[in-house]
Amino acid sequence: MLQTDEFPIRTACPPGACVCERALLDAPGADRTILKLTQQEEKTLVARLETISTYAELLGMERKLQERLGIALSIIASANEVRTMRGFTIELAAFPGLCRKTRQSIPAAVRRCLEQHPEIAFAILNANDLFGMASDQR
């Protein structure tokens, strides 16, 4: 594993297999904090996301991802309706240095968490004004 002066960084993906832009290492003044997310750290993060049991914990993890790694996680309910957990759009904002596998594994872990704890999904819907549009149309 390569190391910078401050911290160990993620190993490079095979050429052509990812869009993680290792150019961050060469760019002076670039924010390299995303490279702290090694493959082992990613596995730990995914396991932690899958074990979240409350909406407050999920919000806390979103905040920690933003503060510690600069990753913006968004969970948005479909504009039409949500019948299953597939009705949520869960994605990470594009960020230089973020591995393609990470962009897939974190949302998948959140989706598994929502499937195990539907009360979190209901809290997300309530926080985004589930009945706000219905009351306006009466």
N, C-alpha and C positions, 0 to 999 in steps of 0.2 A: 504494500500500500504506500502511495506517495504521501509525503508529509510537507506541510508548509511550516513556517517558523512557529505558528501559534497552535495549530491543532491538526490531527489526522484528517485526511479527506477521503472522499469516496473514490474507489478505483474506477478507471475509465471503462466505459462500455466498449464492446467491439466496434471497429470502424463501420459506419453506415447503419448500425443497429439502433442508434439513439440520436436525440437532438439536445443532449445535455450541455452542449457548448462549453467544452473544456477551455475555451479561449479566455475564460474568466481568470485562469491562472496567469496568463500573459498580460492581461490588461492592468495597467497601473491604476490604483485607486478603486478597482472594482470590488463590489460587495461579494465576498466569497463565503459568507455564512451558510449558504445553501449547500456548499460542498461538505459541511460538517455532517450532513446526513449520510453516513456510511451505510452500506448494505445491512450491517448488523443493527445499526441504530434504526433503520427503516423497519426491520422486522419487529423490533421492540415497540416502535410507534404504532405499527399496524395492530399488534397484539393489544396494546393499550386502548386504541380506538375501538376495537371489537368488544372490550369489556366495560365500556362506558354504560352506566345504567340510569343516568338522569339527564335532563335537558341542561341543567346548570353545569354539569361536568362537560357536556359537549361544547357549550359556549366557552368554558374555560380552556378546553383543548384548542378551539379555534383561536382564542386569544394567544395562547402559548405558541402555536405554530407561527402566528404573525410576528410575535415579539422575538422569538428565538431563532427562527429560520427565514422569516420574511415571506412565508407562504400564506396566501390568502385563500381560505377554504370558503366556498359558498354552497349553501343548501337552499334550493328554491323549489317551492311547490309549483306544480303545473298550473297554468292559468285556467285551464278547463276544469279538471278535477283530479283528485288523487284517490285511486281505488286500491293500489298496492304501493309498495315502496319504490316501484319502478316509476311512479308518478313524480318523484323528486329528481331534480337535476342537481347532482353533486359533482362539483368540479373544483380544480385548483386553478387559480389565475396563472397565465403564462408568466414564467419567470426564468431569466437566463440561468443556466446551471441546473435546472430541475430535470431530473431523469424522466424519460418516458414511462418507465416502469413505476416510478413513484407517482406520476400523474394518474396512473391506473389503480395502483394498490391502495392508496389512501381513500379515494372515493368508494372503492369496493369494500373496504373495512367499515366505513361509515354506514354504507347500505346494509351490511350484515348486522351492525349494531342496531339500526332502526328496525330490522326484521325481528331481532330478538327482543326489542323493547319498543313495542308500538306506541307506548305512552310518550316516548320522546317525539315520535312523528306527530302525534296529536298536539304536543306542546309547540312544535315548529309551526304547524298550521294555525294554532291559536295566536302565536306571536306575530304571524303575518296576517292577522285579521281575517280569519276563516270566514266569518259571516258578514264582514264589512260591506261587500258588494251586494249581498242578498238583501240587507236592510235598506240600502239606497234605492233599490229597484221596486220597492213596495209602493 
